Amino acid sequence: MKLLILYLLVLSVTLPVTAAELKVDLGQGAMTYRTEALLKRPDIRTINVPADVAFGHAMQYRAVPLAALLKGIGPGDHLQFVASDGFAAEIPAEIILNHRGSEAWLAIEDPAHPWPALSKNHGHAGPFYVVWTQPQAAHVGPEQWPYQLAMIRRLDSVATRFPAIVPDPSLPADSEVQRGFVVFQRTCFACHTLNGQGDAKLGPDLNIPHGPTEYLRADLLRAYIRNPQSLRQWPQAKMPGFDAQALSDRDLDAVLGYLHYMASHKPAH
């Protein structure tokens, strides 16, 4: 046992800091991008992000246009961004290819100039982090800034992969439940599963055995989503709060409507 511990310690010291890798699989053979190669690309830029989502203040990064690493994707494609901590953001390719002024970048942490640690027990953002310039132009939400990024892959849509979380298709497309399903995919599904389905590993399932609309009063659940510490003060908690800018009142109503609906649509045992 002592030899094993010694070996692991030596390994952690001898492994190069520059060994970070990002895997990109668009269905035509996976590509692997290493830190040192990305930092030498001719299209790398120094960019300024005035209101960085992860750090909560202005940041400067060495970054590559994300679209340059995703050659061949089309507006109708669906992408998943998987982080090493279990976060799995579902992002439609259209938002990356948008022509509305927002631009997605892959920020690369330079081992010679490491980024500061994140606050609130969230660890470290590196080695790769998707950041945006002018995010408001394409209505980019906070869950579409995945950090600790390990993999990007093109997949079928969420509805195709996880049918147990899909509302009845007979519901009108403009219903609150259907709108809430869209909001749920953009916000909650990056950390949580529902009805036992999903790829995220950070938070508990939001419908099995009981959904939050079943055990929390509506006012407390709203307060919890806006500020989790308002309901349970726990310094180690990782769930972020969603203010009105990140989640409008209308979208909050919709996602709660979806969760309430799904509480009566659990999978049969």
HELIX and SHEET records of a PDB file:
HELIX    1   1 LYS A    2  THR A   14  1                                  13    
HELIX    2   2 VAL A   17  ALA A   19  5                                   3    
HELIX    3   3 THR A   35  LEU A   38  1                                   4    
HELIX    4   4 LEU A   66  LEU A   69  5                                   4    
HELIX    5   5 ALA A   93  ILE A   96  1                                   4    
HELIX    6   6 PRO A  135  ALA A  138  5                                   4    
HELIX    7   7 PRO A  142  GLN A  144  5                                   3    
HELIX    8   8 VAL A  158  ARG A  161  1                                   4    
HELIX    9   9 PRO A  163  ILE A  165  5                                   3    
HELIX   10  10 GLU A  176  ARG A  186  1                                  11    
HELIX   11  11 CYS A  188  ALA A  190  5                                   3    
HELIX   12  12 PRO A  212  TYR A  215  1                                   4    
HELIX   13  13 ALA A  218  ARG A  226  1                                   9    
HELIX   14  14 PRO A  228  SER A  230  5                                   3    
HELIX   15  15 ASP A  249  MET A  262  1                                  14    
SHEET    1   A 5 MET A  31  ARG A  34  0                                        
SHEET    2   A 5 GLU A  21  ASP A  25 -1                                        
SHEET    3   A 5 LEU A 149  LEU A 155  1                                        
SHEET    4   A 5 HIS A  78  ALA A  83 -1                                        
SHEET    5   A 5 ALA A  88  PRO A  92 -1                                        
SHEET    1   B 4 ARG A  45  VAL A  49  0                                        
SHEET    2   B 4 MET A  59  PRO A  65 -1                                        
SHEET    3   B 4 GLU A 103  ILE A 108 -1                                        
SHEET    4   B 4 PHE A 128  THR A 133 -1                                        
END                                                                             
